Amino acid sequence: MNFDFSDDAKTLGEQARKLFGERSGPAKARLAMAAGAPAFDAALWSEIAALGWTAARVPEAHGGLGLTAEESCQLADAAGQHLATVPLVSVLLATEALLIAGTDAQQAKWLPGIADGSVIAVPAWSEPGAVNPASLAVKAEGHRLTGVKSPVADLPGAHLAVVAAAGPDGPSLWLVDLADAQVETVETLDLVRRHGRLTLAGTPAEPLGTAADYQAWLDRAAVILAWEAIGTASAAMAMTVDYAKTRVAFGQTIGRYQGVKHKCADMFIKIELARAHALHGVAMIGSNGAELRQAASAARVASLDAVSYCAEEAVQLHGGIGFTWESDCQFYYRRNRTLAAALAGRGWWADRLVRALELRNRAAA
C-alpha cells in the first residue's frame, strides 16, 4: 500500500502553503492578537472559499468538490504551518462529522453553506476541566442540551456547532444552530485563534448519528489535527534552524555547536515519525481500514510529541530573545499548548492506542 499523498493532494497543499505564506504568518498573527481585532480574516476566508477549499470534502451533490481526506490533511498542514487566521481546520473537522453521521436532510441543510463559505461550522468538544472524551458534563435530554463548552476554537463568528454531549447510549454528536445559543468570547493562551464559551441551557439540538459515529469521528479528527500539529512543528523547526545558521556566539554561528545540531536533528526526527503515523491514518481513512483507530491514536500521540518538542526547543535555542514578546517563538508555543488540549490530551490517546493494539493482537491470536 502506498502511504504517500496523491499528486493532486500535494498540488493543493503547495497552493495552500503559498497562499497562507503570503496572507498569513507571524506578522498577520500579531495583528490578530491586537485588542478589537476581528474573529478571523474575512477577506482571506472569502478567498479560500472561492478557491473551493471549504468545499473540499463536501460531496458534489451539495455543491462541493467531493475530494478525499488527503486534501483535508494537506489544508490542515498548511494552515498550521502559517498560523492561518481563518477557521479552516474547524470547518474541516465539522464537515467530517456531517459526512460520517449526518442524515440526508442534515447534509442538505448545512453542507451547501459550508461549501460556499457562508456557514462556519465548528466542533465543540472541550469542557472546563474535561480530559476524557468518554466522560462529558454536557447532557442531552430529548432534543435539548444543557451545560457549557469552553474553550471552543473559532466559535466567535461561527454559525453551527457540532457538540459532543453525554446521552443514554454514551457520548454522541449533536448539531446546534448558534442562533439559538449563548456565545461569548474567552481568552486563551493562543491569542491568534479566537475561542469562545458556548452556554447551553435547554438549547434545541439535533442528534448527529450514534455513539459509534462519535467514536469514528474522534479517529478522523485526530488524524486531521495531527497534520495541523505537524505543520506547526515544521514552522517552529524551520525558524529555529534559520536562526542557528545566523546567530553568532563565541566567534561562530551556534548551528556549528554539536548540542544545537543534535536538538535540530531531534526536531526533524520527531516530525518525520509523526508524519509517518499521520500518513498511515490518512490511508486508513481513505480505505476505511481496520487499523484506523490504531493509526489515528498513534498519529495524535506522535504529532503532540513533535509539536511540543519543537515549540519548546525553539524558545530554548533562541536564547534570551526567545522568551520575549517580540520573538515569534511564542506563536508556536501557544499553538502547541492549544493543540494539546483540543481533543483530549496525549495520555488519553496513548491509552486508546494501547487498547487498539490489544484488540488487534487478540484478533490475530
Residue pairs with C-beta under 8 A, 6 or more apart in sequence:
1 283
1 287
2 283
3 276
3 279
3 280
3 282
3 283
4 279
5 13
5 70
5 73
5 74
5 279
5 282
6 68
6 70
8 71
9 67
9 68
9 70
9 71
9 73
9 74
10 74
12 53
12 56
12 67
12 71
12 74
12 75
13 74
13 75
13 77
13 78
15 51
16 53
16 74
16 75
16 78
16 79
17 77
17 78
17 81
17 82
19 47
19 48
19 51
20 78
20 79
20 81
20 82
20 84
21 82
23 41
23 44
23 47
24 41
24 44
24 82
24 83
24 84
24 85
24 86
25 82
25 83
26 83
26 328
26 331
28 41
28 83
28 85
29 83
29 85
29 192
29 331
31 37
32 40
32 41
32 85
32 191
32 192
33 191
33 192
38 157
39 154
39 156
39 157
39 185
39 194
40 85
40 86
40 87
40 154
40 157
40 194
41 85
41 86
44 84
44 85
44 86
45 86
45 87
45 117
46 117
48 54
48 86
48 88
48 117
49 55
49 116
49 117
50 117
52 64
52 65
53 75
53 88
54 88
54 91
54 114
54 115
54 116
54 117
55 63
55 64
55 65
55 114
55 115
55 116
56 64
56 65
56 67
56 71
56 72
56 75
56 92
57 64
57 65
57 66
57 67
57 68
57 69
57 71
57 72
57 92
57 95
57 96
57 99
58 64
58 65
58 66
58 95
58 111
58 112
58 114
58 115
59 66
59 99
59 107
59 111
60 66
62 107
62 108
62 111
62 112
62 115
63 111
63 112
63 115
63 116
64 111
64 114
64 115
68 285
68 286
69 96
69 220
69 223
69 224
69 282
69 285
69 286
70 282
70 286
72 92
72 95
72 96
72 224
73 223
73 224
73 227
73 278
73 282
74 227
75 88
75 89
75 92
76 88
76 89
76 92
76 224
76 225
76 227
76 228
76 231
77 227
77 228
77 230
77 231
77 234
78 84
78 231
79 86
79 88
79 89
79 228
79 231
80 89
80 227
80 228
80 229
80 230
80 231
80 232
80 235
80 335
81 231
81 232
81 234
81 235
82 231
82 235
83 192
83 232
83 235
83 331
83 335
85 192
85 193
87 120
87 122
87 153
87 154
87 157
87 158
89 224
89 225
89 228
90 120
90 121
90 122
90 123
90 153
90 154
90 158
91 114
91 120
91 121
91 122
92 224
93 122
93 123
93 162
93 221
93 224
93 225
94 114
94 121
94 122
94 123
94 160
94 162
95 111
95 114
95 121
96 217
96 220
96 221
96 224
97 123
97 162
97 173
97 208
97 209
97 217
98 106
98 107
98 110
98 111
98 114
98 121
98 162
98 208
99 107
100 209
100 213
100 216
100 217
100 220
101 173
101 208
101 209
101 210
101 213
101 214
101 216
101 217
102 110
102 111
102 208
102 209
106 175
106 206
106 208
110 119
110 121
110 160
110 175
113 119
113 159
114 121
119 159
119 160
120 154
120 157
120 158
120 159
120 160
121 158
121 159
121 160
121 161
121 162
122 152
122 153
122 154
122 155
122 158
122 160
122 161
122 162
123 152
123 161
123 162
123 164
123 221
124 149
124 152
124 155
124 161
124 162
124 163
124 164
124 176
124 198
125 133
125 149
125 164
125 342
125 343
125 344
126 149
126 150
126 151
126 152
126 341
126 342
127 136
127 137
127 138
127 147
127 148
127 149
127 150
128 148
128 150
130 136
130 137
130 344
131 344
131 345
131 347
131 348
132 344
132 348
133 164
133 171
133 218
133 343
133 344
133 348
134 170
134 171
135 166
136 147
136 164
136 165
136 166
136 171
137 147
137 148
137 166
138 145
138 146
138 147
138 148
138 149
138 163
138 164
138 165
138 166
138 200
139 145
139 146
139 147
139 165
139 166
139 167
140 165
140 166
140 167
140 172
140 174
140 205
140 207
143 204
143 205
143 206
143 207
144 202
144 203
144 204
144 205
145 163
145 165
145 174
145 176
145 200
145 202
145 203
145 205
146 200
146 201
146 202
146 203
147 165
147 200
148 197
148 198
148 199
148 200
149 161
149 163
149 197
149 198
149 200
150 186
150 195
150 196
150 197
150 198
151 186
151 188
151 195
151 196
151 197
152 161
152 195
152 196
152 197
152 198
153 193
153 194
153 195
153 338
153 342
154 193
154 194
154 195
155 161
155 178
155 183
155 185
155 194
155 195
155 196
155 197
155 198
156 183
156 185
156 194
156 195
156 196
157 194
158 178
158 183
158 196
159 177
159 178
159 179
160 175
160 176
160 177
160 178
161 175
161 176
161 178
161 181
161 198
162 173
162 174
162 175
162 176
162 208
163 173
163 174
163 175
163 176
163 198
163 200
163 205
164 171
164 172
164 173
164 174
164 214
165 171
165 172
165 173
165 174
165 205
167 207
167 211
169 210
169 211
170 211
170 214
171 211
171 214
172 207
172 208
172 209
172 210
172 211
172 213
172 214
173 207
173 208
173 209
173 213
173 214
173 217
174 205
174 206
174 207
174 208
175 205
175 206
175 207
175 208
176 198
176 200
176 203
176 204
176 205
177 204
178 198
180 203
180 204
181 198
181 199
181 200
181 203
182 198
182 199
182 200
182 201
183 196
183 197
183 198
183 199
184 196
184 197
184 199
185 194
185 195
185 196
185 197
186 195
186 196
186 197
187 195
188 195
188 338
189 334
189 337
189 338
190 334
190 335
190 337
190 338
191 334
192 331
192 334
192 335
193 335
193 338
209 217
218 296
218 343
219 281
219 292
219 293
219 296
219 297
220 285
220 292
220 296
221 343
222 281
222 296
222 297
222 299
222 300
222 343
222 349
223 278
223 281
223 282
223 285
223 295
223 296
223 299
223 300
225 300
225 303
225 339
225 342
225 343
226 274
226 277
226 278
226 281
226 296
226 299
226 300
226 302
226 303
227 278
227 303
228 339
229 274
229 303
229 304
229 306
229 307
229 336
229 339
230 271
230 274
230 275
230 278
230 303
230 306
230 307
232 307
232 310
232 311
232 332
232 335
232 336
232 339
233 267
233 270
233 271
233 274
233 303
233 306
233 307
233 309
233 310
233 311
233 332
233 336
234 271
234 310
235 332
236 267
236 307
236 310
236 311
236 313
236 314
236 329
236 332
236 336
237 264
237 267
237 268
237 271
237 310
237 314
239 314
239 328
239 329
239 332
240 264
240 267
240 310
240 313
240 314
240 317
240 318
241 255
241 264
243 254
243 317
243 318
244 253
244 254
244 255
244 260
244 264
244 317
245 253
245 255
246 253
247 253
247 254
247 255
247 319
248 254
254 260
254 317
255 261
255 264
260 317
263 313
263 316
263 317
264 317
266 309
266 313
267 306
267 309
267 310
267 313
270 302
270 305
270 306
270 309
270 310
271 306
271 310
273 302
273 305
273 306
274 299
274 302
274 303
274 305
274 306
276 302
277 295
277 298
277 299
277 301
277 302
277 303
278 299
278 302
278 303
280 291
280 295
280 298
280 299
281 292
281 295
281 296
281 298
281 299
283 289
283 295
284 290
284 291
284 292
284 295
284 296
285 292
289 295
291 356
291 360
293 352
293 356
294 353
294 356
294 357
294 360
297 349
297 350
297 352
297 353
297 356
298 353
300 343
300 346
300 349
301 346
301 349
301 350
301 353
304 339
304 340
304 345
304 346
304 349
305 346
307 332
307 335
307 336
307 339
307 340
308 336
308 340
310 332
310 336
311 329
311 332
311 333
311 335
311 336
312 333
312 336
314 322
314 329
314 332
314 333
315 322
315 323
315 327
315 329
315 330
315 333
316 322
318 327
318 329
321 327
322 329
323 329
340 346
